[in-house]
């Protein structure tokens, strides 16, 4: 990121360094969501529904406490902020995300999630009449081709059902992101949505109750995913967004699947396959073409 990537109001070197630091921390937090979920579901006794419930509950609690510390009448503001449709979209992201990581590697899941999110948002833009340049169409086709190649049947292909769940999670997050654009107070909005998502998470957990299981490490990972990499991660990201141009913000998110894949290899002992590497280059490179062409 260069100084020109920041808004005029954030042109000072010290402020620019602060925005860059916040951005790096936010990207690490987003990748950490994948790593914590995979670590919990692979190495502990917690089930996917319980992980989702604890993650959403801990995120809602931390966000509510932060909002209450900032606003004296937080309860009234939280009721007005957020909405049930966005809360449902948040749950559609969080629940399949957890179930997908029962069998997906961290890097593969993050790449599928990120590709589905961007495809949803780009597809929405096309549906409402946004025109793409030739280079953007090339990038879109390259990204979609990489996504198809990643999930094609073969020895190195990820589990197809888990892949479908992660793509559904990406669509849910894309819808949630589209609905949250332009909100005047994203922290209050996020708090309201997480609190409204609790009944949905409870319903998922109730349906899966016959298969419920958990232990102390699993609960700890789920709580960390909600309180740290979700709640605090989103707050830090919203703070960074104030000093980033939209195209820059979209571009830096390309780092999330790479960080998650590296973390999976280094921390979880997951293999880095040639198919994953080639698909990552195609998907992230294609999205970069779309974003960079839009910036120009």
N, C-alpha and C positions, 0 to 999 in steps of 0.2 A: 504494500500500500504506500502511495506517495502522498505528499501534502495536498496535491490537487484532488485526491479522492475524498477529502473532507469538505464539509460546507464552509462557507466563508466565515461563519461565526466561530469555527473551531480551528482557525488557521495558525494559532500560536503553537510553537514546537512542544511546549509542555502539555497543552491540551491534546495535541495530536498524539503524543506518546501515551497519554491516558486512554484515549479512544482505542489505540492499537492494543494496549494491554488488556482492556476490557473485552475487545474482540477475540483475542487469543484465549482468554479464560472462558468465554462463552462457547467457543468452538470445542475446547477441551471438555466442557460440561456436556454438550450435546453428544459428543462421541462417548463420554462416560456413561450416558444412559444405556447405550447398547452394551457396553462392557459389563456394567453392573447387572443388567438383566440377564445376560448370557451367563455370567459367573454364578448368579443365584440359581438359575434354572438348571445349570449343568452340574454345579458342585454342592448344592444344598437340597433340603427336603421340601422347600416351598413349592407350591403349585402355581400355575400361571395366573389363575383368578385371584388367589390371595395376594400375589405380588402386585397385581394391578390395583387391588383395593388399598393396600398399604401405601403404595406409591401415590395414588391420588389423594388419600387422606392426609398423608404427611405433607404433601405439597400444599394442599388447601390450608392446613394448619399454619405452616410457615408463612405463606402469603398473607393470611388473615392477620397474624401477629405483626408482620411488617406494615400492613396497611393500617392497622389500629395504632401503631406507634406514630404513623405519619398523619393520620386524620383523627381528630377527637371523636367524631361520630362515625366510626368505621362501619358499624353494623348497618346503618341506614344506607351508606354509600355502596356497600357490598350488595345489598338487596337491589339497588338500582343498576349496578354494573353487571355486565354479563347477560346471557340469555340461555334459555333451555336448548335451543337448536345448536348453538355453539358448544354447549356442554355435551350434547349427544355426539357431535362430531369429535370432540375431545375423547370421549369414551370409545368411539369407533376406531380411533387411533390407538389408544392405550391398551385395550384388551387384546386385539389381534397381534399387536406388537409383542406382548408378553408370550402369547401362545406360539408365535412364530419362532421365538428364540429358544424354544424347547429343543429344536433340532438344527436351527441355522447357526452358522458361525457368525461372530460379531461383525466382521468386515462385510460378509455377504449380505447380512440383514441390513446393515446401514446403507449399503449401496442400493439395494432394492427399495428401501424406504425413501432414500433421497431421490432416486429416479422417479418413483411414483409421485412424490410431492411436487417435483418440478414439472412433470408431465401434466399433472392435474391443473396447476396454475397457468402453465403455458396454454393448455387446451382451453381453459376458461377464457383466456385472452383472445384466442382465435374465435371462440364461439360468440363473443360479444362484438366481434368486428375488428379486432386488432390485426393489422397487416404485418406479415413477416417478410423480410428481405430474403433474397435467394440464399445468402450465407446462413441465415437463421433457419430456413427450411432444411438446408444441408445438415446443420447441427442437430436439429430435431430428429431427422431420420437416422443420423449416426447414433444418437443417444438411445432411440428406440431399438435400433438394431443391436446395440450392446446389451440392452435389457433382455431382448429375446434370446440372444446368444447365451447369456448367463443361465437362463432357465430351461434351455433346450435339453431334452433327455440325453443322458450320457453318464459316464463313470464319475465325472467331476461336477455334475449338475447338482444343485441343492435340492432338498426335498420339495417336490412340487406343491404339496398342500401348504407347507410352511411358507413357501415363496408366495403363494396366493394370499395367505394371511398378511404377510408383510406388505404386499402391494396394496391390499385393502387398508392397512394401517396408514400407508402413505397417502392414499386418497382421502382418508379421514383427516389427516393432518393438513393436507392441501386445502380442503374445504374450510377447516378451522382457521387457517392462515388467511384465506380470502375473506372470510367473514370478519376478521379482526383488523383489516387494513383501515387506516385512517382514524382509529379510535383516539379520543383525546387523552385518556388515561389508561394505557395498556396494562399497567400493574393492577389497577382496580378491576379492569375488565377480566384479566386472567384470574384474579382471586375469585370473582363472582362465578366464572365458568367452572373452575375447579370445585368450588363448593356445590354447585349444581350438578356436577358430574358424580358426586358421591352416591346419590340414590341409584344411578345407573350402574356404578361399580358394585354396589351392594347387591343389586339384582343379578349381575353376572356371577358374583360369588355365591349367592344363594342357589342359583341353578347348578353350579359346579360343586356344591357342598359335599355330595357323596364321594368326590375325588379329592377333597381338601386335605392338605398336609403342609406342615411348616415346621421350622426349627428356628433357633435364635439367630444363627448366621444368615439364613434366608430373610428373616424379618428385618435384620439390620441392613442388608443390601437393598431391600425394597424401600426402607425408610430413607436411606441415603440417596437412592435414585429420586425419590419424591422431594425431599427437603433440600438436597444440595444440587444435583445435576438438573432437576426440573425447575423447582421454585426459584432458587438463587440463580440458576443458569439463565432463566427467562428474564429475571430482573436485570441481570448484568447485560444481557443482550439488548434489552430495550434501552438501557443507558448508552450502550455503544451505538445504537442506531441513530441517536440524536446527532452524531457527528459523522455519519457515513452517508454517502450518496447511495441511492437504491441499487444501482448496478454494482457498486462495490460490495454492498451488503450481500447481494445474491452471489457474487463471485467468491467471497471468502468462505461461504458455506460449502464450496466444493471440497474444502479440506476435511470435512467431518467424516465421510466414509474412509478417507485415507488414514486419518488418525485412529478410527475404530479398527481398521484392518491391521494397522501396525500394533495397536494395543492387544488385539486378539492373538497375533503371532508371538509377541514378546511376553505377555502376561498370562495368556490362557493356553499357550502351546498349540494354537490352531495353524493348519497348513496354509501357505500362500500359493494357491494353484495358478497355473498359467491361464486357465479360463477366467478366474476372478481378475487377474491382472489385466488381461486383454479387454474384458468387459468394462473394468473401471476406467481404462483409458478412453474407450469409446463413449461411455455414458457421461463421464465428467468432461471430456473434451467436447462432446456435442453440446452439452449445456453451456459450457464456456463460450462456444461460438454464438449461441443464441443471445447470451447476456452481453458479450462484448460488442456484437453487431448492434444491439439495442442501444448501448452506451454511445457508440459513434453516431 
